[in-house]
Amino acid sequence: MQKTSVLCGGTSGAKVVGALYRKKIEVGAIVNTADDEYFLGLYVSPDFDSVLYSLAGLFDFGKNWGIVGDTFNAYDMLKKMNVEPYIMLGDRDLAVHIYRTYLLKSGLKLTEVFSRILKAFKLNIDVAPPTDARLKTVLGLSAGEISFEEYYVKRIQESIKYLKVDGSGKARASQKALEILDESEVLIIAPSNPLASIFPIISVKDLRRKIKNFKGKRVAISPFKGGATYKGPASKMMQDLGFEPGPHGIIKIYNGLIDYLMIDNSDFKETERIIEGVKIIPSEITLNRDEDVIRLYNSILNL
């Protein structure tokens, strides 16, 4: 039986899933796909690729994207032709995008494509999209709408007026995502961006319902320390949209979906041991090494 399922996106999610897998923990992951985009006809899935490369020991944690040591010959040639995607795509990275696009155009569902790529990398783990339908996180700015991926990569600082996940209203959960949850005793929400990485997953209605009725432990790990994120724009996004970048804001977003929230010791207040029915667990939250993740995981098992 698969013991643990992880909802995740981005670098922190990749660290958690990769560490559990390398330490032989039975784990399955449901990965955000609302940042997926087509670039020059190629289907790019940033959060899945981060998890994939972490599992394979290839992820460039120095840059927080791509394959460590990758070259950029194709990208440089595109620039010479005055065609420059706003995401730098490395040469080995491009090979994954080409293969994924080929599989999708062959008629396979996204779930099947993820499985094929994992097998190609000889990885024995289930990593599923929340849905096989297209999702897209859209941010409303004063000048109009923009995808989260473009907002993030271009480091746009303008205030966000609203966030929506296009496609989530009609999307049906992927069968593999539902199976991962059914086979798990522990559900972990990784310390990923609550709005950009996790909200698109839980916005799929039947997946949210499955999580709400999950019978085992449901634990979220906070991505915040002193009101700031370890990486990425989560703090600013939450403030722009009226959420406290800390325990109260996280619990509002994950409303009814978690029983425990692990927060950094520096954010713990003795008066707030339980917030809206969620038990607050102070801990030292670091993800620098696999051993740090396993220490957190063992704390979760002991709750």
N, C-alpha and C positions, 0 to 999 in steps of 0.2 A: 504494500500500500504506500502511495505517495504521502509522506508525512506532512510536508510544508508547501504551501503555495505563497507566492510573492506577487503583489501588484507593484509595478515599477515603471520607471522611465529614467532616462538620463544616466549620468555618471554614477550617482549614488546607488541607483537600482542595479546597475551593472556590477558594482563592487559587491553588493549583497548576494546576488544570484551566483556570481562567479566564485565567491569564497565558499558558499554553502556547497556548491557542486564539487569544488576541488577537495573539500573536506569530507566528501562521500555522504553528505546529507541528502536524503531523498527529497528532491525539490522540483517544483514546476513553477513556471512564471507566466503571468499575463502582462503583456507589455503594451504600453501606449502606442497607438498607431495614428493619432490625430495630428502628428507632425509630418507624416509621410507626404512627399511631394514628388512631382515629375520634374526632372531637370534634363533639358535637351533630350526628351523622350525616354529617359531612364527613371525607373521607379526607385526612389531612395526612401529608406525606412530608418531614420536616425536612431530611435530608441532601441529597436530590435538589433540594429547593427552594433550598438554599444554593448548590449548584452552578449551578442554573438562573439564579438572580439574579446570581451572579458573572459568568457567561457573558454575560448581557444588560446588564451594567453597572449593575445595580439593587441589589445586595446592600448592606445596612447593616452595614459592617464595624465601625462604632462600637458597635453593640449586639451584633454577631455573630449576628444573626438578622433575618429579615424584609427588607422593601423600604425603602430610604432615603427619608425624607420621607413615608412612608405615614401615613394618618389612621386613627383608631380609633373612628369613629362607631358602627359596628355593635357593636363590643365594649362601648362605653359604654352602648348601649341594652340589651344583654344584662345588664349589671350592674344597671341599673335594674329589670330583671325578676327580679333575684336569681338569674341564671344566668351564672356566670362561669367559663369554662374556665381551667385553670391556665396555659395558653399564651395570651399576648396575640396575637390574630389581627388584623392590619391589614386595611383595606378592600380594597386592591388584592391583598393576599395572599389574602384570602377568595375573590376571584374565581378564582384558580388552584385553590383547594381545591374550589370548586363545580364547575368544569369537569372536574377530575380525577375527582371522585365521579360525575359524570354519565357520563363515559366508562366507568368501571368498571361502573356499573350497566347500561350498554348492552351489556355482555358482553365488552369488550376486556380482554386480558391487561395486566398492569402494564407489560411491555416496550412494548406498543403505545401505552399511555397516555403513557409517557415520550416516545415518538417524536412523538406528536401535539402534546404541549405544546411540545417543542423547535421543531417546525415553526411553531407559532403565534407563537413568539417570533423566527422567522426565523433560527434557529441551525442551522448545518450541521455537526453533530457527533453522534456516537453516545454516548449516556449510558444505561447499562443497569442494571437491578437484578440482583443476583446470581442471583435466582430469581424466577419469577412466583408462587411460593407465599408464604404469609404467614410472616414471621419475626418474632420478638419477643424482645428482650434482657430477661431477667428477673434481678433482683438479689435475693438472699436476705438479709434483715435480721433482727434479733432478733424483731421483731414480725410477720414474715411476708414475703411476696414483693411486689416493686414493680417496675414497668417502669423501664428505665433513663431514659427520657424524663422521667418524673415525678421520679425521683431527681435528675436533672440540673437541671431547671427550678426545682424547689423548693429546690435547694441543700442537700439533706439531708447531714448530716455523720456519721451513724451508720456504724459499721464494716460492711463487706460481708462476709458469710460465704461466699457462693458466687455464681457467675454462670453462667447457662445461656442458650442460644438456642433457644427453643421453635420447633419446626417444621423445624429444620435437618436432623434425622435422616432425614426422608423427602423433603426438598426436592431437586428436580432443577435443575441450573443452567439459567438462561435461555439460549436459543440465541444471542441477541445478545451476551451476556457471553462465551460461548465464541468467537464470531466475532471479537470485539474482541481477544482474546488470540491467536487464530490469525493475525490480520493484523498483529501487532506484532512488532517486533524488540527493543524495550526495555519492561520492566515496572517501573513505579515504584509503591512503596507510599508514599503521601503521609504527611507527619508528622501523621497523625490519631491519635486515641486508639486504641492497639493493641487494647484489650479491647472497647471500646464500638463503635468504628467499623469496624475491620479484622477482628477475630475473627469477627463474624457472616458476613462475606463468605467467609472461608476455611473456615468450618464447613460450607459446602455441599460435600459430598464430591466430586462430579465436577468442581466448579470448583477445589477444592484439588488434585485430581489433575492437572488441566490446568496449573495454576501450577507444580506440582512437576516436570512434564515440559517446561516452557517452555524453548525452545532459545536464546533471546537473553539479554541482561543482565537480572538481577533485582536491583533496588536498593531498599532501604528507606531513608527519611529519618527520623531520630530526631525525635520531638516534645519531647525533653528537653534541658534545659540546666542542669547542676549538680544533677541529680536532680529538677528541677521542670519542669512543662510550661509552654509559653508561654501556653496558655489551657486551661481546662477541668479536670476532676477526674482525669485519667489517672494522675498520680503517686499520689494517695491510693488509687485503685482498685487499682493494681498492688501497692502496699504491703499493703493489706488482704488481697489474695489470694496473697501470698507471692512476688511477683515484684519484683526490683530495678527501680526506675524509671530505667533506663539501658540500655546496650548488652546486658548479660547477660540482662535481663528481656525485651527486645524479641526477641532471638535465640531464646529459649525459646518465645515465643508464635508466632513465624514459622518454627518448626522445619522445616528442609528446603526452605523456599520462597524464600530469598534467597541471593545470592552476595556482595553488598556491603551494608554498613550505613554510611550517612553520618551522622556525629555532629558535634556542635558542638566546635570546637577546645578549649573549656574542659573537655570531658569526656574528652579523649584522654589515654591513658596509653601511654607508649612500649613498655611490656611487653605491651600487648594489641593488637598489630597484626592478629592473626587470633584469633577466638573461635569455637570449634566449627566450623571450616571457613569461617566468614564473614570476609571481609576488611574491616577497619575503615578508613573513609576520613574523616579529620578535615577539617572545613571550617567556614566561617563560615555558619551556618544562620540566615538571616533571610528573612522573606517579606513585608516591608513594601511592596515595589514589585514590579511585573512584572519589572523588570530583575534583582531579587534571585533570583527564581525561574528566570529564564533563565540566570543565572550558575551556579546549582546544576545546571540541566539540561545545560549545556555540560560541566560537570565530570563528569556521569554519562556523557555520550557519549564522553568522553576516557578513561574507565576502561580 
